[in-house]
Amino acid sequence: MEWRFVSLALCACMCVMFAPGISTPSGPASATCATLEQSRFFGVFSSKTALPSSPCSWTLQNPDPRRYTVYMKITKPAESCTPRQIRTFQFDSFLETSRTYLGMESFDEVVRLCDASSAVAYLESSKQFLQVRKVMPRLGMEPVEEDEGNDEGSQFNAEFLVVGKRNPSMPACEMLCQWLEDCLATSTHGNPCGIMMTPCQCWEPPKRKTGGCYRGGVYTEKCTPTARDNHRDAEIM
């Protein structure tokens, strides 16, 4: 009887240790609907499969924030969208004991998932975790029934890219530069581009013209050469 009791206790302990999602930094989201992506440098996900219900979370872990930056491209819903139901943020860690996020920063104002003025949103994350979470609708809002047959218009897709801060790979830079170009092309004062910096050189520097006035990547007409700038640049007037 004593041996049986010890065996059951050991089995229960092992179940707790290896239970799925037990180490997932999901925070207040349901532990039964939490996905943690690790050791991946590129990938895609659909809200239909990654966030099938509320509450639910999808989290991407940066392998080393000192060496890598995470970029994400989010294609917004084509039709219906429940405001503030999808939350996007980055954080350093989550303390289960106090239910506290450390270093939490929201991307909601960058993504603006329900803003139909732009079809795509881009963001840049430099912390340990990047999380997309589906929460219950806020109080005062009518609950939305999730009908699998008529829910395609409310779904969104996302792509993520983890890029090294030093010596990034050529394929990663090609994709990131395309994202940056598209991001800047659709950027407005009210909806600025969410990509702030890249480790990639996305555009070739302009070729220097003989006798031209070039400094800091800008050409100008009003300038005069100086002795110091002989065979180099010209001094801007």
N, C-alpha and C positions, 0 to 999 in steps of 0.2 A: 504493500500500500504506500509506504514511504517513497519507494523508487518511482511508483506511478505518479505521485504528487510532484516529485522533482522533475520528471520528464515533461509533465504538463506545464509546469512553470517555465522550464527551459524553452519549450515550444512557443509559449505565449511571448516570451522575451524576444525570440528570433522573429516572430511575426511583426512585433513592433519595430524592430531594427530594420527590417527589409520591406516594410509596408510601402507601397508606391505613393509617391508624392509627399512622403514624410519630411524630406529635406527641401522640398520646393518652396522658394520664398514667395508664396502666393498671397500672403497677408490675409486680409479679411475675406478674400474669395474662397469659395468652397474647395476643400481639399480633394473632393471627389471629381472636380472639374478644373484641374490645373495642369498645364503643360510647361515643362522646363526644357529649353533647347540649350545644349552644351556642346562645345567643341565643333561648332559649325561656322563656316566663314561665308556661306551664301545659302539662301533658302527662300522659299515662298510659303505662304499660308493663306487659307481662306477662313473668313469668320464663320462660315457655315460648318466647317469641320473643327476648327480650333476653339470657337466660342459658341457651342450649340445651344446653351441655355444661360440663365442668370441665377446666381453669380457664376462667373467663369473667368479664368485668366490664362494668358499665354505669356511666358517670360523667356527672354533671351539673355544668356549670361555672357558677358564680355570675358574672354579668357585672361586678359591682363589689360586693364584700362591705361596702364603706363605705356603700353606698346601698341594698342589697337584702338580704333574708333569705329563705332557702329553707325551705319547709315541705313535709313529705311525709306522706302517709297510706298505710299498708301494710295490705292485707287478707291475713291469714295463710292458710296452706294449710288446706284443709278436712279433710284426712285425714292421710296420712303425712308425716313431716318428718324429715330427717336432721340431728341436732344439730350446730351449729357449721359447717355446710357453706356457709351464706349469711352473709357478713360485711358489715356496714354501718358506714361511718366517713366522717369529713370530714378534710380536710387542706388546707394552704396550697399546697404544691407537691411535686413528686417529682423527685429528682435521679437521672437515669439512670446517671451515672458511678458513684455509690456505692450505688445501689439503696436510697435512703433517702427516707422520707416526712418532710416538714417540717410540724410542727404537727398531727400526726395525733391524732385523738380518736375512739374507738370508740363506736358506737351499739348494740352487740350487747345490752347490758343494758337498753337502752330498748326496742328492738324485740322481743326475745325471740320470735323467729319460731316456735319450736316449743312455746311456752307456750300451751296450749289454753284457759287460763282467760280469755283475751280474744281476740276474733276480729280486732280491728283495733289497729294501733299507729300512733302519731303521733310525729314528731320535728321538730326545728328546727335548721337548720344556718346558721352565720354565717361559714363559711370559703370559700375559693376553689372547692373541689371537694367534691362529695358522691358517694361511690361505693358501689355494691352489687356485691359480688363473690361468685361461686360458686367454691369451692375443692374440691380433692380431699378425700374423707373422711379423718379423722385416723387415725393408726396404731392398730391394735387394733380398729378398727371394720370390719365386713364391708362391702365395696363394694356399692353399690346399683345394680342395672341399670336404666338409664333407658329404660323401654318407652314409646314414644310413644303406644301405644294405651291404656295403663292408668296414665298419669302425671298425669291431670287433678287428682286429689286432692292431689298434692304441689306443685302450682303456687301461686304467689301473685301478686297484682297490686298496683300502686302508682300513686299520683297525686302529682304535684309541683306546687308553686305558688311562684313567685318574687314577693315582695311588696316594694314600696318602703318604706323606713323613714320617709320623709316624704311626706305627701300620697298615700297609697296609693289605688288606684282603687276605686270602689264595688263592681264585680263581684268583685274580688279579696278585698275585705273581707267581702262576703257569704259567700263560700265559706270563708274562713279562720275567720270567726266560727262557722259551722256546725261546722267541724272542732273548734274549741276547745270548743264546747258538748258535743259528743259525747265528746271526750277527757276533759273534766272529769267527765262523767256516769259514765264507766267507770273512773275513776282510783281506785286503792286504795293502801294503804300499801306493799304489796309490788310494785305495778305502777303507779307514778305517771304522770301525764300528761307526755308528752314536749315539749309546747308550753309554753315558759316565759314568753314575752313576745310581744305583737303590737302593731303600729303602729295597729291599728284599734280604734275604740271599739265594742265588741261589745254593750254593754248601755247603755241610757239611764240617766243618774244619777237617783236617786229624787227626786221632787218635794218641795220643802221645805214642811212644814206650818206654818201660822201659829201662832206661839207654841210650836212644837215644839223639841225638843232635837236638833240635827243638827250633826255635825261629822265631817269626814273620811269622809262617805258612810255614817255609822252613826247611827241614831236610838236614843235612850235615854230612860228615864223620869226618872231622878234627875239633874236638872240645874237650874241657876238662871241666868237671863240676867244679863249684866254690861253696864256702860256701853259698853265697847269693842265688845261683840257686839250692841249695839242695832241692830235692822233687819238683822242678819246671822245669826249662829249663837248658840247658847247655850253656856255653859261647862259641861262635864261635871263632875259632882261626883266 
